[in-house]
Amino acid sequence: MQHTLLSLSVGDCLPFLEALDSESFDALVTDPPYSSGGLHLSAKQGSARRKYQQSGVQKTYPEFLGDHRDQRSHLRWMVLWLSEAFRVLKPGAPVCLFSDWRQMPLTTDALQGVGFTWRGVAVWDKTEGIRPQLGRFRAQAEFIVWGSKGDMPAPEGARVLPGVFRHSNKHSEKLHVTGKPISLMRDVVRICRPGGRIVEPFAGSGSTLVAAELEGYEWAANEGVPTIAEIASRRLQEARHASNTGCQGG
């Protein structure tokens, strides 16, 4: 069954990707579970909220799935779904995979292992709002491992894109414990050709989907947790209403 564009599926990412037509999308922009956080296996297998939520933040975020794997199983899982993503992308399509510093080597291995060409790493500078640690470097950045399905010719009218994106993640606007700002995702999705189709197997609270619509892209997406998918759907409806009434999206 082919999924309708601008529709959010709920369930496992593999059946979602398997149902998509081959070579039907122009970009993969996604924020998969990192299976990171914690110094030991017992901590890694714990609650994502405990691992990633900063101390002192009172907001409660819904729990999400798939963040408990050890390195070997996480790499195998990445290869499984990235292989399907490779199939559904058109030749030359760009790929953007969010990662933290711990999982960046594994992410680059998985990207290349399924056949993508690794082209670089872009940086999300989360600004100085990230909690400081005395005597240590502030954990101020996350990363976008990016590449393409083979050669990547520049589309007509292509722009030079930055390699560092500086966006704060305001708690008042954050709806998922590892959610990304819509302003950041508006910058990232511009790697796709103008008016193209973006696939996102891990939609979360919908930041990428809202950003894609605001930038004029079509998309098909999936989220594994029904309660989080409801948040994304509500967010999309609110963004569309704001757009229809002439308000500025953000």
Secondary structure, 3 states (H helix, E strand, C coil): CCCCCCEEEECCHHHHHHCCCCCCECEEEECCCCCCCCCCHHHHCCCHHHHHCCCCCCCCCCCCCCCCCCHHHHHHHHHHHHHHHHHHECCCCEEEEEECCCCHHHHHHHHHHCCCEEEEEEEEECCCCCCCCCCCCCCCEEEEEEEECCCCCCCCCCCCCCCEEECCCCHHHCCCCCCCCHHHHHHHHHHCCCCCEEEECCCCCCHHHHHHHHCCCEEEEEECCHHHHHHHHHHHHHHHHHHHCCCCCC
